[in-house]
Amino acid sequence: MNEKETTTITSHLTSSPLKVIVLGSGNSGSGAVYDYLAGRPDVHAPLSQEFRLIQDPGGLSDLYHSIANGFYLNRASAAIREFREFAIRYGRPKNSHPPGLDYETDIPGYSEKIEQFVEQITEVSYAGLPGCERAKFSPFQSWFWDRKRRKAKARGEKPTDGTVYLPITKERFLEEAENFLDRLLNPASGSSETIQNIAINQGGSFWSPWSSTRYFGENRKVIVVSRDPRGIYSSQRVKGYAYPGGDVHQFCDWFDAAMKHIDREEWGHPEVLHVRYEEFVTRFEEGKVQVDSFLGIDESVQSVTDIEQSARNATKYQDRISNEEIRVICERLKDYLQIDVRG
């Protein structure tokens, strides 16, 4: 048994805290549920920003699928390199240019933990530069590399540019990913300190909440938060640059197409709870009991989060979008409308 395998098995002998992953589809109000949890003294919230290392392009999900689905050496090697570069970018300050997500500030030793994870998931690495990578070169880079190649060939050698990574198996990858996330998000990892619950905001996919969070291990629970499309449209008009803007018909097309991707079987998983944003913030005492009971946490413990502010946000769409826009959404997205909070 090698050293990597020993480390993996040992880490799984110790108990890990419950990971509570809160997911939304974008401007869905999931932050209200996350903030409630983060405001409790018995829940640790390690990040000041959303956790984007799983679902964003180049994240853990892409990396896992490059190994597990249709394995091909060049694809898997590129995915490891892209993950490393992607994770380092998100470590930068949020107010830098280009911006990061402050992970270097929130997580002690963040860069070192990224490098350690890349090492743990790499079985073999060597100097190499596949054609798919050389095809990305500028004309000058291509000419310069070809010059080096010819010189090396004349010496009976190969160029030593680039690195090719041969990953571990998908089974071992899932183990190492769980260990990595524990080191990253659990400040008590490797110490005698005990943390019972860790809240993670956006650590997976709203559409596939159970399979997308597999990297946290079995000791996890997931809360998916949906919101009335009138509220989402009102919010997306001014923020959320990945989403459509002020054209209500385009918004309805987008919303309907996006919701068709929900995996209903995963939403029905016993460890996945569906919370409606408007109901949670306007009927908070009921919503709190629902969430606390699902997570198995003490219902008598209160949160310092101001839910009243979120409750006021639930009705703001009435003043921000026109009656005609409301009519179009109610007509085209009637199956997605939630409670009428005006009553």
C-alpha positions in Angstrom: 0.0 0.0 0.0 1.5 3.4 -1.0 1.6 6.6 1.1 -1.4 8.2 -0.8 -3.6 5.2 -0.1 -2.6 5.2 3.6 -3.5 8.9 4.0 -6.9 8.4 2.4 -7.9 5.4 4.5 -6.7 7.1 7.7 -8.7 10.3 7.1 -11.9 8.3 6.6 -11.5 6.7 10.0 -12.2 10.0 11.7 -15.7 11.5 11.8 -16.4 14.5 9.7 -18.9 17.3 10.4 -22.2 17.4 8.5 -21.9 19.4 5.3 -25.0 21.5 4.6 -25.0 22.6 1.0 -27.5 25.3 0.0 -28.2 25.6 -3.8 -30.1 28.0 -6.0 -30.6 28.7 -9.7 -29.4 32.3 -9.7 -31.1 35.1 -7.8 -33.3 32.5 -6.3 -33.1 33.7 -2.7 -30.9 30.8 -1.6 -28.7 33.3 0.3 -31.5 33.8 2.8 -31.4 30.2 3.9 -27.6 30.1 3.9 -27.5 33.3 5.9 -29.9 31.9 8.4 -27.6 28.9 8.9 -24.4 30.9 8.9 -25.9 33.1 11.6 -26.3 30.2 14.0 -23.6 29.6 16.6 -23.7 25.8 16.0 -23.0 26.1 12.2 -19.6 27.1 10.8 -19.6 29.1 7.6 -16.0 29.2 6.3 -16.4 31.4 3.2 -17.4 35.0 2.7 -18.3 34.2 -0.9 -20.1 31.4 -2.8 -18.2 28.2 -3.1 -17.6 27.8 -6.9 -14.9 25.1 -7.0 -17.3 22.4 -8.0 -19.7 23.5 -10.6 -18.0 26.3 -12.5 -16.1 25.4 -15.7 -12.8 23.8 -14.8 -14.0 22.8 -11.4 -14.2 19.5 -9.5 -17.2 18.3 -11.5 -15.4 18.8 -14.9 -12.3 17.2 -13.4 -14.2 14.1 -12.2 -16.0 13.6 -15.4 -12.8 13.8 -17.4 -11.6 10.8 -15.4 -14.9 8.9 -14.9 -16.7 9.3 -18.3 -14.9 8.4 -21.5 -11.4 8.5 -20.1 -8.8 9.9 -22.4 -5.3 10.9 -21.3 -5.1 14.3 -23.0 -8.5 15.3 -21.7 -7.9 14.2 -18.1 -4.4 15.8 -18.1 -5.8 19.1 -19.4 -8.6 19.0 -16.8 -6.1 18.7 -14.0 -4.1 21.6 -15.2 -7.2 23.7 -15.8 -8.5 22.9 -12.3 -5.3 24.1 -10.8 -5.3 27.3 -12.7 -9.0 27.9 -12.2 -8.7 27.4 -8.4 -5.7 29.8 -8.2 -7.8 32.5 -10.0 -10.6 32.1 -7.5 -8.1 32.6 -4.6 -7.5 36.2 -5.7 -9.3 39.2 -3.9 -12.8 39.9 -5.1 -11.8 43.6 -5.8 -8.8 42.7 -8.0 -8.7 43.0 -11.7 -9.7 40.4 -12.9 -11.6 39.5 -9.7 -11.4 36.4 -7.6 -13.5 35.1 -4.7 -11.2 35.9 -1.8 -10.5 32.2 -1.0 -6.9 33.1 -0.2 -8.2 35.4 2.5 -10.9 33.1 3.9 -8.9 29.8 3.8 -5.5 29.6 5.5 -3.0 27.9 3.3 -5.4 27.9 0.3 -2.8 27.7 -2.5 -0.8 25.0 -0.7 -4.0 22.9 -0.3 -4.7 23.2 -4.0 -1.2 22.1 -4.9 -1.4 19.2 -2.4 -4.7 18.0 -4.0 -3.3 18.2 -7.5 -0.4 16.0 -6.3 -2.7 13.5 -4.6 -4.8 13.0 -7.7 -1.8 12.6 -10.0 -0.5 9.1 -10.4 2.3 9.9 -12.9 3.4 13.2 -14.4 6.1 13.8 -17.0 7.3 16.5 -19.5 5.0 16.5 -22.6 3.0 18.7 -24.8 0.1 17.0 -26.8 -1.0 18.3 -30.1 -4.2 19.6 -28.7 -2.2 22.0 -26.5 0.2 23.0 -29.3 -2.8 24.0 -31.4 -3.5 26.8 -28.9 -0.2 28.4 -29.6 0.2 31.8 -31.3 2.1 31.7 -34.6 5.3 32.8 -32.8 4.9 30.3 -30.0 4.4 27.5 -32.6 7.5 28.6 -34.6 9.6 28.8 -31.4 8.4 25.3 -30.2 9.1 23.7 -33.6 12.6 25.2 -33.5 13.2 23.6 -30.0 11.7 20.3 -31.3 14.1 20.1 -34.2 17.1 20.9 -32.0 16.1 18.3 -29.5 15.5 15.7 -32.2 19.0 16.4 -33.6 20.3 15.4 -30.1 18.1 12.3 -30.1 15.8 13.8 -27.5 12.4 15.3 -27.0 11.5 18.9 -25.9 10.9 19.2 -22.2 8.1 21.7 -22.4 4.7 21.3 -20.7 3.5 18.7 -18.2 1.2 15.7 -18.8 -0.8 14.4 -15.8 -2.0 10.8 -15.5 -4.7 10.8 -12.9 -5.7 8.2 -10.2 -8.8 6.1 -10.7 -12.3 7.7 -10.3 -12.9 5.7 -7.0 -9.7 7.1 -5.5 -10.5 10.5 -6.9 -13.8 10.7 -4.9 -11.9 9.8 -1.8 -9.2 12.4 -2.3 -11.8 15.0 -3.3 -13.6 14.5 0.0 -10.3 14.8 1.9 -9.5 17.9 0.0 -12.8 19.6 0.7 -12.5 18.7 4.4 -9.0 20.3 4.6 -10.3 23.3 2.7 -13.5 24.0 4.6 -13.1 22.4 8.0 -10.8 24.5 10.2 -10.7 21.6 12.7 -9.4 19.1 10.2 -6.4 17.3 11.6 -6.9 18.8 15.1 -8.7 17.7 18.3 -11.3 20.5 17.8 -14.8 19.5 16.9 -17.1 21.2 14.4 -20.6 19.6 14.0 -22.0 21.5 11.0 -20.5 23.3 8.1 -22.7 25.4 5.7 -21.6 25.8 2.1 -23.3 28.2 -0.3 -23.6 27.0 -3.9 -21.4 23.9 -3.6 -23.1 22.0 -6.3 -25.9 22.1 -8.9 -29.5 23.2 -8.2 -30.6 21.0 -11.0 -28.8 17.8 -9.8 -28.4 18.4 -6.1 -27.3 15.0 -4.9 -24.9 13.7 -7.6 -23.2 17.2 -8.0 -22.4 17.2 -4.3 -20.9 13.7 -4.1 -17.4 15.2 -3.5 -18.4 16.1 0.1 -18.9 12.5 0.9 -22.0 10.7 2.4 -22.2 12.9 5.5 -24.0 15.8 3.7 -27.5 17.2 3.3 -28.6 19.5 0.6 -31.2 22.3 0.5 -32.4 23.6 -2.9 -34.1 26.9 -2.8 -36.6 28.0 -5.5 -38.2 31.4 -6.0 -41.2 32.9 -7.7 -40.1 33.8 -11.3 -41.5 37.3 -10.8 -39.0 37.9 -8.1 -36.2 36.4 -10.1 -37.0 38.5 -13.1 -37.1 41.6 -11.0 -33.7 40.8 -9.5 -32.0 39.8 -12.7 -32.9 43.1 -14.4 -30.1 44.8 -12.6 -27.7 42.1 -11.4 -26.4 38.6 -12.3 -24.5 39.1 -15.5 -24.8 35.4 -16.5 -28.6 35.9 -16.9 -31.0 37.6 -19.3 -31.8 41.3 -18.6 -35.0 43.4 -19.2 -36.8 41.5 -21.9 -39.6 39.6 -20.2 -40.2 37.2 -23.1 -36.6 36.3 -23.3 -36.6 35.8 -19.5 -39.6 33.4 -19.8 -37.8 31.4 -22.5 -34.7 31.2 -20.4 -36.5 30.3 -17.2 -38.7 27.6 -18.7 -35.7 26.0 -20.6 -33.6 26.1 -17.5 -36.2 24.5 -15.2 -36.6 21.6 -17.7 -33.2 20.4 -16.6 -34.2 19.7 -13.0 -33.6 16.1 -12.1 -36.8 15.3 -10.2 -35.5 12.0 -8.9 -32.6 13.8 -7.2 -34.9 16.5 -5.9 -36.8 13.7 -4.3 -33.8 12.2 -2.6 -34.3 11.8 1.2 -31.3 13.9 1.9 -32.4 16.8 -0.3 -34.9 19.4 1.0 -36.8 21.8 -1.3 -37.5 25.2 0.3 -39.5 27.9 -1.3 -37.9 31.3 -0.7 -41.1 33.3 -0.2 -42.5 30.8 2.2 -39.3 30.6 4.2 -38.9 34.4 4.7 -42.5 35.3 5.2 -43.4 32.4 7.4 -40.0 32.1 9.0 -41.0 30.2 12.2 -42.4 27.4 10.1 -39.5 27.5 7.7 -37.0 27.4 10.5 -38.7 24.3 12.0 -38.7 22.7 8.6 -34.9 23.3 8.0 -33.9 22.5 11.6 -35.8 19.3 11.6 -34.4 18.2 8.2 -30.8 18.9 9.4 -31.3 17.4 12.9 -30.1 20.6 14.6 -31.5 22.2 17.7 -34.7 24.1 17.0 -34.2 26.3 20.1 -31.0 27.9 18.7 -31.6 31.3 17.1 -29.7 33.0 14.2 -28.4 36.5 14.2 -29.5 37.0 10.6 -32.1 39.6 9.9 -34.9 37.6 8.1 -37.2 40.7 8.1 -35.0 42.3 5.4 -35.3 39.1 3.3 -39.1 39.2 3.8 -39.2 42.7 2.5 -37.3 41.6 -0.6 -39.9 39.0 -1.3 -42.4 41.6 -2.4 -40.2 44.2 -4.1 -41.0 42.9 -7.6 -44.4 44.6 -7.3 -42.7 48.0 -7.5 -39.8 47.1 -9.8 -41.5 45.5 -12.8 -44.6 46.6 -14.7 -48.1 45.1 -14.5 -47.6 43.9 -18.1 -44.4 42.1 -17.3 -46.2 40.5 -14.3 -49.0 39.4 -16.6 -46.6 37.8 -19.1 -44.8 35.9 -16.4 -48.0 34.7 -14.8 -49.3 33.6 -18.1 -46.2 31.9 -19.5 -44.7 30.5 -16.2 -47.9 29.8 -14.2 -46.6 26.4 -13.2 -43.7 28.0 -11.4 -45.6 30.7 -9.4 -45.4 30.5 -5.7 -47.4 32.0 -2.9 -49.0 35.4 -3.1 -47.0 37.1 -0.4 -49.2 40.3 -0.6 -51.9 38.7 1.5 
